[in-house]
Amino acid sequence: MEHGNSTLGSGFILMGILKDSESPELLCAIITILYMLALTSNGLLLLVITMDTRLHVPMYLLLGQLSLMDLLFTSVVTPKALVDFLRSENTISFGGCALQMFLALTLGGAEDLLLAFMAYDRYVAICHPLNYMVLMSTRVCWLMVATSWVLASLSALGHTLYTMHFPFCMSRKISHLLCEIPPLLKLACADTSRYELMVYVTGVTFLLLPLSVIVASYTLILFTVLHMPSNEGRQKALVTCSSHLTVVGMFYGAATFMYVLPSSLHSPKQDNIISVFYTIVTPALNPLIYSLRNKEVMGALRRVMGKYMLRTHPTF
């Protein structure tokens, strides 16, 4: 326990992916560009959805929440990783590690649930269009959002408190980009096998239940789309759903690897690559996947930019 107490005072060292990279400067530049892209694209999508009243419908309210979660998720991890690399200092305090873990688990869990609610929204819109405003009213939409945040934060709080209560005496070096449960448990000098099983069960439940909703929703959507008489309606539905399924595939693939696969199949290098993917790459790509193929979002963006140009350059 003495070693564990010493860890409380000195904190941890986040080794991350930049430290082990063969070309750290190039990787740092790429991560910086991706982070700036994530900030710009998610921020712009949030702005457009907030300012354009035509997008104040459940589908875009949920999409706005996804952008907010991505924006916060990447900001929890990326700035610290870049600053640490530039300062050649990779330390993080015990409290900072706990906070980072809590925020990452909350945002990841909330996004996990939100993607299931977004699939349900598409199911109602395509399979039950006449009842859409009843089944997906503004109240129902915000209830979905609140449920995502509350359940995810409660789960994250429980896991954070339990993970950080272990004495850490194996080493101060976390071979990972951020403070997460699997790499931290490897540093504990206590039997963590029962808790690892609980993390596994929680991960399977938290991931597979929403994924089941998504699969069921899109199976029903596919049957409905195939029976649509209009080619234009069929194509519009497929474009909207394919964007969502692309995001689902990226998010659930990375999360499953991290929290569902047994620890024996993990390696620090693989974990770091996966963590970069879901904390940096995915938040940068999500708004592009949704907006570039969405005529309503692109139209709203042009209207918002047009209003801005008129205000700043009235002579135009």
Secondary structure, DSSP 4 states (H G I P E B T S, - for coil): -HHHHHHHHH-EEE-TTTTT-SSHHHHHHHHHHHHHHHHHHHHHHHHHHHH-GGG-SHHHHHHHHHHHHHHHHHHHHHHHHHHHHHHT--EE-HHHHHHHHHHHHHHHHHHHHHHHHHHHHHHHHHH-GGGHHHHT-HHHHHHHHHHHHHHHHHHHHHHHHHHHTS-B-S-SEE-SSS--HHHHHTTBSS--HHHHHHHHHHHHHHHHHHHHHHHHHHHHHHHHHHT-S-HHHHHHHHHHHHHHHHHHHHHHHHHHHHHTS-GGG--HHHHHHHHHIIIIIHHHHHHHHHHHT-HHHHHHHHHHHHHHHHHH-TT-
